[in-house]
């Protein structure tokens, strides 16, 4: 069994950073899956403002407005679920583009538990980022920890016993496989008569 080497300070810092990234991915995982499946409190999003920014190749928009849950999911007085949010609240519609957000238009939406956004009927692909962060975190952690158990490499100038002096600097020397080295082959060819 190979003994573990003492971890370096750099590898410990890398593990802390990667652990934090993994935590961010894991914390957003449940909400991302719920949003992708369209689970949550259904309601209506009414667009109030739209602001868009042009990037090379695409346009990114933020659609602000109000979200009102459907009555059956509202207050217990209305026959809804106890503890469900009631009334309109100010949020943004996630992944909206210019065609989705006309001022005053009512858009079916789902509240998956995020405090500042709701999702349209198409759902969301936020779970992809969560999965990528968790896979990246696990992969880097495995590589760093595996490095602690790897055998140290011998120094480049260290020559194993019994190999000292063989084929070094001698004309016509051969490689340990028995073949002539390429750079020495050209020397040998130049010395042969034509």
N, C-alpha and C positions, 0 to 999 in steps of 0.2 A: 504494500500500500504506500502510495506517495504521500509524504507529509505536506501539509499546507504551509505555504510561505506566509510570512507576515504581510497583511494587506498594506499597500501604500496609502498615503494620505489622499493622493489623487483618485485612487479607485474608490475610496470611501466617499469622497465628494461626489463622484459620478453616481454612485449608488443612491445617495440622498436625493440628488436632482432627478434621477430616473424614478425613484420611489414616489416623489411628489407628482411627476407626470402620470404615473400609473394610478395614483390616488384621484387625480382630476378625471382621468378616463373612467375609472370605476364609479365615481360619484355621479357622472352624467349618464351612465349606462342605462339605468332603469327608466329615467325620463325619456331618453332617446328612443328606447324600444317602444315605450307607450306612445310617443308621438308618431313613430313610424307605423304603428298599427291603428292609429286613430282612436286610441283609448283615452278616456277622460270625460270631462263635463262638456257636453255639446252646447252650443249656443250660437249667437249671431255677433259678428264683428262688423261695426260700422266705421268705415274709413273717414278720417277727419283731415289728415295731412299726408302728403307724399313728398319725399325728398330723394332724389336720385343722383348718383355720381357715376360719371363715365370712366371706365377703365379700358385699357387696350383689349379689345375683343369682347367685352361684355359691359353690362350696366348693372349696378348694384343699387337697390332701392330700399328705403325704410318707410313702411306704411304705418303711421300712428293712428290710433282711433280708440273706440270703446268696445268692450266685450260684455255682452249680457247673456248669462246662462239661460237655457230654456226653462220654462216654468216648472216642469216636472222634476227638474234638478235644482230648483230654487229653494225658498224657505219652506219650513214645515207648514206654515199657514196656507201656502199655495199648493199643498199636497206633495211637496218635494222631499228630498233627502235631508236629514238633519246634518248640519255641519257643512253643507255645500255653500259655496259663495253666493251671495245675493247681490242684486243691483249691478249697475254698470261700473266697470273699472277701466282705467286708461292703460292700454297695452299696445304692443306692435304686432303686426301679422308677420310671422316668420316666413322667409323665402318668398316674399311678394315681389312681383315685378309691376311695371307700369300698367299692364293690362288688367291685373288683379285688383288694383286699388284706385277706384274712381271715388271722389269725395261724395259722401252720403250713401254710397252703395252698401247694401247689406250682404255680407259674405258668410256662409256657414263656416263655423270654426269649432275647434276643440281645445279646451284648456287641459293640458296634461300635467299641470302642477308647477309650471315655471312662473315666477313672480312678475316677469316683464313681457311675456310674449304668449301668443296663442298660435295654433297651427291650422292651416287651411285643410280642405277636404282631401288633398293629395298626401297629407302627412309630412314627414320630414326624414332626412337622411343624416341627422345628427349622430346617430348610433355609429356611423362609419368612423367618425373622428374618435369616439370613445374606444372602439375596438382597436384602431390604429395606435392610440396611446398605450393601451394595455399590452398589445403585442410587442411594441417597441420597448416598453419597460421590462417585460419578461425576457426578451431577447438580449438586451444589453446586460441585465442582471446575470443571466446565465453565462455570458461571455466573460464578464469580470470575475465571477466566482470561479469559473473553470480555469482562469489564468492563475488563480491562487494555488491550484493543485497541479499545474503544469511543471514538468521537470525543467530546471534551468538549463539553457543552452550553453555548450562550452564556448569559451572565448574563440574568436576567429583565428587568432594566432596560435592557439593550442594545437599541437600535433600529437596524435595518439602514439604511444610507445611502439616501436618496431617500424614506424613509417618515416622516421627522421632520415633525411639525406637521400631518400629514394627519388630519382628522376628530377632533381632540382638542379637547374642550370647546366645539365649535361647535354651535349649534343646527341640527338637521336634517342633521347629518353622516351619511354613509353608511359602512357597513362596506366593506372592500376588495372584497367580492363584489358591491357595488352595492346591497345591500339596506339598508333603514333598520334601525338597531339597535332591539331590542325596547323598551328603556327610553326611547328617544327617540321611539318610535312613540306611546307613551302621552301624551307631552308634546304631540306634534303633534295628536293627537285632541282633547285638551282645549282647544286653541286654535282649532279649527275651529268655525264657527257651526252651530247646529242648525237 
